Amino acid sequence: MTRTEQTNPAGGIPQGMAGGLLHIDLSALASNWRRLRDNAGGAEAAAVVKADAYGTGIDQAVPALARAGCRTFFVAHLSEAIRVRSAAPDATIYVLNGLFPGTSSAYVEHDVRPVLGSFEEIDEWAAFCRSQGRKHAAAIHVDTGMNRLGLTVAQGMTLKERGELKDFDTALLMSHFVSAEESGNPLNLRQVEAFGAVRETLPGVRASLANSSGIFLKEKPHFDLVRPGYALYGGNPLPDQDNPMSPVVGLEARIVQLRWVEEDDTVGYNARWLSLGRRRIATLSVGYADGYPRSASARGKSGEALLAGQVLVAGRPCPFAGNVSMDLITVDVTDIPENGIRRGDTVTMIGGSLTIDEVGRRAGTIGYEILTNLGRRYARAYAGKQA
Ligand SMILES: *Cc1c(COP(=O)(O)O)cnc(C)c1O
């Protein structure tokens, strides 16, 4: 049984008052996790729930994933890990952004594991464990191409010689793909090989390389544990193919006003959209302050095919008209029958053909950014939540 219930993390926004209604389907989230697990060649499937579970809500997403069988979670920050800990008391939790100086005791207090990305971090964790007389668990990150976070491959090859490794439990060796969503990119195989070489020097340590797209690579770099994020939330891990994942997030926006504009009228800030005839404009109660990117603005003339935002009105695409405002978006709804749309109706901003990938593309960004900016002032409705 599933039911839809209203929650209000931003302090209570009844659906009838909200400018935007966000729908989050927790059973789709759970089935996406199972699908990824089933594609991981027997490796353990973790879940990456950083950035408030990619905008879907740690407090709701983590229990749903734990019920589906997920035992290991990754976040970026210790503060996020503490939220995951209360949502999943028995889970294993890793913090990707590493060990900030002086935070070791907070990790241990909350039973959270740092992902150590430098010899300084390794030494600090080892010293803390020695001072406690306990070998606490941590992961070690080796950078195989991103040049962002982690030991170099050369440093990784010398890890086994470091005495500090005896002071703690190296529970996981990990690295991260640069462009796993580009299945033909030769960098993927180079990273798999470099990672495999470091791994061979540390027998018995579990290893993890694949993000969402990495799970589907022909190299099958599943190792012992996979770390999907985006695909869990419905993002397409295979940009050149049909999306194997189910949509998790939907967004509706309320129509505040409908108006007609005449030939040579402009719409919105800075008059960047020109009407070439009589057009009907719907004004929606969502804007960039809700996390909908201003880069989806439609600058040009009515009827032009612009790479800009769209909404669906009764399944029909209607293009944005003019600049996205802070709290409002204007849309050209001339093609919708006049009595087919009224003040107070909602239109679809994410859903159907407007997938998160498509919304990202139309805003000149990626679906990841759309998800992680999902607004705090939307009313949120979670479906598939178990009582
Ligand atoms: C964010 C992140 C992931 C998840 O990546 P997706 O592309 O969202 O699946 C996995 N590993 C690391 C290190 C990350 O930072």
The ligand as a MOL file (V3000), in Angstrom:
LIG
                    3D

  0  0  0     0  0            999 V3000
M  V30 BEGIN CTAB
M  V30 COUNTS 15 15 0 0 0
M  V30 BEGIN ATOM
M  V30 1 C 28.4690 12.2320 -6.0700 0
M  V30 2 C 29.3600 11.0540 -6.0640 0
M  V30 3 C 28.8940 9.7980 -6.4690 0
M  V30 4 C 27.5340 9.5980 -7.1120 0
M  V30 5 O 27.6410 9.9840 -8.4610 0
M  V30 6 P 26.3770 9.9040 -9.4570 0
M  V30 7 O 26.9460 10.3220 -10.7590 0
M  V30 8 O 25.3770 10.8680 -8.9180 0
M  V30 9 O 25.8950 8.5160 -9.4410 0
M  V30 10 C 29.7220 8.7050 -6.3160 0
M  V30 11 N 30.9830 8.8500 -5.8170 0
M  V30 12 C 31.4780 10.0640 -5.4520 0
M  V30 13 C 32.8640 10.1580 -4.9430 0
M  V30 14 C 30.6990 11.1990 -5.5770 0
M  V30 15 O 31.1950 12.3960 -5.2400 0
M  V30 END ATOM
M  V30 BEGIN BOND
M  V30 1 1 1 2
M  V30 2 1 2 3
M  V30 3 2 2 14
M  V30 4 1 3 4
M  V30 5 2 3 10
M  V30 6 1 4 5
M  V30 7 1 5 6
M  V30 8 2 6 7
M  V30 9 1 6 8
M  V30 10 1 6 9
M  V30 11 1 10 11
M  V30 12 2 11 12
M  V30 13 1 12 13
M  V30 14 1 12 14
M  V30 15 1 14 15
M  V30 END BOND
M  V30 END CTAB
M  END
